[in-house]
Every structure is written in C-alpha cells, then in structure tokens.
C-alpha cells in the first residue's frame, strides 16, 4: 500500500515539476497544456490497468494475474501472492477433508452422520453393510424410518447415549450389532455400529461350556457325597457293607478324573502355540493302538489292523496318539460284543488316511455335523454309561486342525461307522515329498 502511494505521489510531483518547468520556459498556456496532456496520460494508464483487473476478476486464477506497470505492478503482485496463499490453504483443507473421508470409508465400524433432525448426511460402506442402507437413496432420510426396531426408537428418544445398544437382526443373515450415538457439533450426531455377532457367539459357547462342565462334575460329586453321608450316619458299618459301596464311588471318581484329563488335554491343545512336529513311526503307533483296543475290548471284539502305505508321518506323536486313541476307544465302546473293529493306515490318491471302522450301533445322519462339538452326544445315558466324557471328538478335531488334516465320518445306524483322518500329501515324512 505504502509503495503504491509513494509511486502515485512521485508521478504527481513529476507532473507538477513538469508544469512549473514549462511555465518558466514557455509560458502559462504551454504549461497548462503540458499538465493536461500529462493528466490524460496518467488517467489512461490507470484506466487501462483497471480494465486489466476487471478482466482478471471474471476468471480469477493465480497464474493469469496481469503483470502491470509502476504502482499497478505492486497491486497485481500482492493480488497474486494472496490468491496463491488462498489456493494453497484451499488445497490443504481439501486434502485434509479427503483424508478424513477416506479414513471414515476404511473404518471397520459403521459410521452414520445425522443432522439436527436425525436425517442421514453421510454414511460409510460398513454402515451400509451393517444396517442394510442404500448409500444414494437413504441420504436425507430419517434414520428412524429406516431402522424400525422399537429398542432403537426408545434409545434415540432417551437421549442418554453413554451406553451402547445391542440390536439383533434376523435378515438377511443373523447379526448382532452394538450401536452407539455420539452427539457432536451441538446439533449433529454420529451413529456408530459394530458387528459383535462373533463375540456374542463366543460368549454363548463359553457360557454353555461352563454350564456343561459344572453339570458333568455335579453328578459324580453328588453320588460320592451321598455315599459319604451314608457312611457318616453308620459309624459301625462292617467291612462287607463298605465294600458294597466302594466300587461305585471309585467309578464316579474315575469319571471325574477322565473328564478333568480331557479338559486339560483340550486346554493344552488350545494354548500351545506351534505344533512340535517330528517323524512319527506309524507301524509303532498302529501296534500301540491295537494293544490298547484289545485292552479296552477285553476279548469282546475282533480287532483287525491293515497297513498299505509309507511308514512315516510328519506330526506330533503324543497328539496323534491321543486323537487316534479316542477314535479307537469310541469304536470299542459303541460296538456291541462280537463286532469287528478295523484300524487302517492307507493311501487314497495323494492323501494318507488313518481310519477306524466298526460294526457298532452307528449314528443317525442328523447328528453327524455336530459330533465334534464339546459335550455333544447322540445318546447321553449310553455315553456316560460306558465312561464317555463327551470331549473325545472335540479333542480329535483340535489335533487334526493342528495337523491340517480332515475328519470324515461315514455311519449308518445299526450297521457301524468309519471315522477317517485324511492328511495332506505334505504331511508325509518321506523327504522326497516334503
Ligand atoms: P463320548 O465321550 O460321549 O464318546 P465323543 O466326543 O468321543 O464323546 O463322541 C461324541 C458322540 O459321538 C458320542 O457320545 C456318540 O454318541 C457318538 N460316537 C462317537 N463315536 C462313535 C462310534 N464309533 N459309533 C457310534 N457313535 C459314536
């Protein structure tokens, strides 16, 4: 500004000096004409630059600011500097806004921005997925018209949003959402949604598991407690009477012991991070399983062993023994006297397969998908009666998952079952194939 005034004043002073010079040398009339011509030139100069300014204002881009002369050069330079700094801050703001929008779009939780009348202003893709909204059509619509659940309506009305609300949806698939409103900007609200379906499922499994374990332990404890109370009431009981009860108490305590052992095995499997694998001698393992089957069967069944594949398997010997042992023990326990149990170690195409077949009671088809769930039994009484804990196949499932193997169950009621464990070709311990 100061430079502009200085330059303008310098022009005026020059004009006055010119006028005075002309007056002294050529007389008053010449001086007047000279000053007049000077003023007209001066005015044209400013009018020309004003026209340049007006033209630029119609399309004000920094790179098109005119150059200008003299004082106008100063004006245009400062205009140029201002437009550039404005453009820069605009660019910064735009990119900050873009970053915020991108962050909102990428968020794993749903975000809906609501205006003062609870109409949707903006929403991210996760909110679309969680709430089944349409990103184009639902903008501007009232959220209460789109989420019809009464619990959500009361939550919106209460206006105390410190706690999230749990909403359950049956369509298009079963989902549980945690929904929370966060007021901001004095009138607007953020609606945040989080999918907690998996978390709820884990909680339910956990609750069921604790209830099942307590139930399984309560029965033997009640029996043992009952006997002990009876003993306490008859201090003079003779040895023969005590002998009558002791085997029953022993059976119940063994039941608790197997349950606790199976629970510890499951917990070890769940907590041990990496599989400690080594070469497993399948000849040796098959022989151990045969001896164990004979021991459990006590001569009531025919035990057959068949092997027609490489001797070595890559895995954890203890875990594989535990899984295969469970399958063998089930075959013995669910096969009536006189039946046959066949243990096989064979190759099926590319895969190595361990299987246990029996000619036992079999399993109705509808139970097959749930057999490996903890405490799932086809016939509760029968399983408990023959010492089952309901955890055997859950242990098998865990061990196989750690060995990247698959369990296949074929069964027909009253005809028998075959449980096959299929290993990937890479699990063979043959160095050529690893
Ligand atoms: P359990 O300790 O009850 O045997 P498992 O997890 O080993 O528990 O097996 C789950 C259920 O699967 C058993 O209760 C039984 O009903 C069924 N089952 C397992 N193996 C056999 C089999 N070989 N024949 C018939 N039913 C079986």
Boltz pocket constraint, residues with backbone or C-beta under 6 A from the ligand:
constraints:
  - pocket:
      binder: B
      contacts: [[A, 326], [A, 327], [A, 330], [A, 331], [A, 334], [A, 358], [A, 360], [A, 361], [A, 362], [A, 363], [A, 371], [A, 372], [A, 373], [A, 376], [A, 377], [A, 378], [A, 379], [A, 383], [A, 384], [A, 387], [A, 388], [A, 389], [A, 390], [A, 391], [A, 392], [A, 393], [A, 394], [A, 417]]
      max_distance: 6.0
